[in-house]
Structure formats: structure tokens, C-alpha cells
Amino acid sequence: MDVNAAAPEGLDRRAELSEFLRTRRARLQPQDVGLPSYGRHRRVPGLRREELAQLAGVSVAYYTRLEQGNGRNVSAEVLDAIARALRLSSAEHAHLTHLAKPAAHKRKRVAPTQTLRPAVQQLLDAMDTVPAYVSGRRSDILGWNRMATAVFGDWGALPREQRNWARLVFLDPGMRELFADTWDQKTSDMVSFLRMDAGCYPNDPQLSALVGELSVKSDTFRRLWAAHDVREKGHGVKQLRHPLVGRLTLSYETMRLTDDTEQSLITYHAEPGSPSAEALRLLASWQAESPAGVR
């Protein structure tokens, strides 16, 4: 278990930077970046530090200091060069910048309290045939509609501190059954989102406590957290196994709220005329007939 991950005072930013760079370097081979590979038996997985430094156009000593967690005074241009050399995605590039240049993101930045505007909740309620919810930092579930309850469960019955996607995915057996067909992708996505939050708010005690709890209680979480993968929320298709209507194939879209980009509206819909669309129609009908919900 990563001791820093469970530290109650926050995550160790220098250790996070060091491990992130090391794991990104380890996934590249010389032939991937046009460098010769001298023999099959290399002492390190992936690129050597000197090879990465050569690609980025910096000295080996400079890059070594950075990979040891010392990002003090590193310029944006150098970070851009290293990001290109490591072939980082835009999300990974942003994460690297957050870790290496905390002064640009308020070194003592404290995560503000998350609140959902009443108008956004009214919008969710008006979407009475589409499962939809709003997720915030740490994958906290801030608001939802009745169709989300029908598909994912009654979040309103949970204490506020347990309304968290990561905690539910890794600790609720019902979620394992619901996402059985896409479990690996779902767990990987959840950890990646938390990694992005950790880069922005390494001093968030609630995030640190969540990571510590999941690291202790879930071997899967602990393994994925150690991989240091990051990605943004996006769009795609989820295969679900619903306990009442069976298999659901739903497309999801993620839309950031313009007045609070750390909150995202996520909607799910089925292809018109498909069995999944009919299943959602049935769930909507049952929801309308039962004030207590269908699950």
C-alpha cells in the first residue's frame, strides 16, 4: 500500500510527480520514439532517463531532479517538451503541470465546498425519461433524477458521505453486478478521475481519506492507483446488467457546467427503438407509479 496515498494530511505532491513521470517513462520503448535499442536485456522497463532527457532536449541531471519530485522553477516550455517526449495525452499533460508547478495552481489550494445550483436540480428533474446526475470532485454525486435512481440505485437513501461513485464502485457488490460487462473499464475510469483531482487538490483531506479507505479495502483500487493513469471524463457506451430489466446498452455523455467546471452533468440514453429504449420506458413507467422508486 502507498503510504502517501493514505496520509490524512494530504497526498505527497513530490512523490506523486516522481511516480507519475516514472510510470509514463516505463510504458515507452526506444523503438516507440525512434531511438535504437541496444540489446534485449535492459535494466529498466521502458526508456532510460538519459533517453527521455535526450528526446526532451534537457540535461540528464535536470530531468533526474524533476523525476525525483523536484519541480521547483521548472518552466512551462520544459514541461511541454517532456510531455511531448513522453507522448502524454492532454489530460496527462494537465496533470503533470498541476504536480510540477503547484504555485500556478495555488500551492495551498483548498477545495471549496461543492454545492449544486437549484436550477440544475430542476433541470435534472425535468429530464424524466433520461437517467442523469451531476458528479463533482472526488466523484461525489451531487444531484440526480428519478431515472438515475431507477438505473443505478437509490442514492437518496445513503448518507451524504457515501454518495460517491468511487466508493460505490469499489465497495458495493451491487455495482459489481450492474457493471459486470464493463467492470475493468469502470474501475479504471474511476481511479483516473480521482488521480486528476489529486493533481489539482493534493491537500484535500476528504480526497486523501477516500484514497486511504479504498486502498485498505480494495486490492483492485490499490493496484490501479499505483499505475498513475489519468484521463478526463468523456462519452461512450456502457453495458449494464439491471436486476429488473436485464441487459442495458446505454450511451453516455459528459458535459461540464460552465459556472463550475469541476461539476459534470452525465446523461444516459438508449438507441431509439432498441430493447434498451423499451427497458428504460418500463423503468420510467414504474418510477412514475411508485413514489418509493423501483429498486
Buried (B, 14 or more C-beta within 10 A) or exposed (E): EBEBBBBEEBBBBBBBBBBBBBBBBEBBEBEEBEBEEEEEEEEEEBBBBEBBBBBBEBEBEBBBBBBBBBBEEBEEEBBBBBBEBBEBBEBBBBBBBBBBBBEEBEEEBEBEEBEBBEEBBEBBEEBEBBBBBBBBBBBBBBBBBBBBBBBBBBBEEBEEEEBBBBBBBBBBEEBBEBBEBBBEEBBBBBBBBBBBBBBBBBBBBBBBBBBBBBBEEBEBBBEBBBBBBBBBBEEEEBBBBBEEBEEBBBBBBBBEBEEBEBBBBBBBBBEEEEBBBEBBEBBBEBBEEEEEBBB
